[in-house]
Amino acid sequence: MNIQEEALVWASPIQWRRSSLCGNNACVEVAISNKKAFVRSSKETYGAYLVFDAAEWNAFLAGAQNHEFDID
């Protein structure tokens, strides 16, 4: 990640979202901006975060929709 992308994460314009199913505030939050997906912990909003490009994020979403990550 370059300095501009890092500044974007902490800037107010991006909207962090979490699932409506998050009941105990121990979830992940996602922000989509500049064709990247940013992921962070809802417990540590000023902590570390992950960055995925569009192809990586779309592959993750497809895997989730196909139940590839289900816990049996």
matplotlib code that plots the C-alpha trace (Angstrom):
import matplotlib.pyplot as plt

x = [0.0, 1.3, 1.1, -1.9, -3.9, -3.0, -4.2, -7.4, -8.2, -8.0, -9.8, -13.4, -14.9, -14.8, -17.6, -16.8, -19.7, -20.3, -22.9, -26.3, -25.8, -23.0, -24.5, -21.6, -19.4, -16.8, -17.0, -15.0, -15.8, -15.3, -14.8, -14.8, -12.9, -10.7, -11.3, -9.9, -11.5, -10.3, -11.0, -10.5, -11.7, -14.6, -12.9, -9.7, -10.8, -7.5, -5.4, -4.2, -6.3, -6.1, -6.3, -7.5, -7.7, -10.9, -9.9, -9.0, -12.1, -14.4, -12.7, -13.3, -17.0, -17.5, -15.9, -18.2, -21.3, -20.2, -19.9, -16.1, -15.5, -18.3, -17.5, -19.1]
y = [0.0, 3.4, 6.6, 7.9, 4.7, 4.7, 8.3, 7.4, 4.7, 7.3, 10.0, 10.6, 10.1, 6.4, 4.6, 1.6, -1.0, -4.1, -6.8, -6.3, -9.7, -8.4, -8.5, -8.2, -5.6, -8.2, -8.2, -7.1, -3.9, -3.3, -0.1, 0.0, 2.9, 3.5, -0.1, -1.6, -3.3, -2.4, -4.8, -4.1, -5.3, -3.4, -3.6, -1.9, 0.8, 2.5, -0.6, -2.7, -3.4, -5.5, -4.2, -6.3, -5.3, -5.9, -9.3, -10.6, -9.2, -10.6, -14.0, -13.9, -13.0, -15.8, -18.3, -17.1, -17.3, -20.9, -21.9, -22.5, -21.1, -22.7, -24.2, -27.7]
z = [0.0, -0.8, 1.3, -0.6, 0.0, 3.7, 4.0, 2.3, 4.9, 7.7, 5.9, 6.7, 3.2, 3.1, 4.8, 7.0, 7.1, 9.1, 8.8, 10.2, 11.7, 14.0, 17.4, 19.9, 18.1, 17.5, 13.7, 10.7, 8.9, 5.2, 3.2, -0.6, -2.2, -5.2, -6.5, -3.3, -0.3, 3.1, 6.0, 9.7, 13.1, 14.6, 18.0, 16.8, 14.3, 14.5, 14.3, 11.4, 8.3, 5.2, 1.6, -1.3, -5.0, -6.9, -8.2, -4.8, -3.1, -5.8, -5.5, -1.7, -2.2, -4.7, -2.3, 0.5, -1.7, -2.7, 1.0, 0.6, 4.1, 6.0, 9.4, 9.6]

ax = plt.figure().add_subplot(projection="3d")
ax.plot(x, y, z, "-o")
ax.set_aspect("equal")
plt.show()
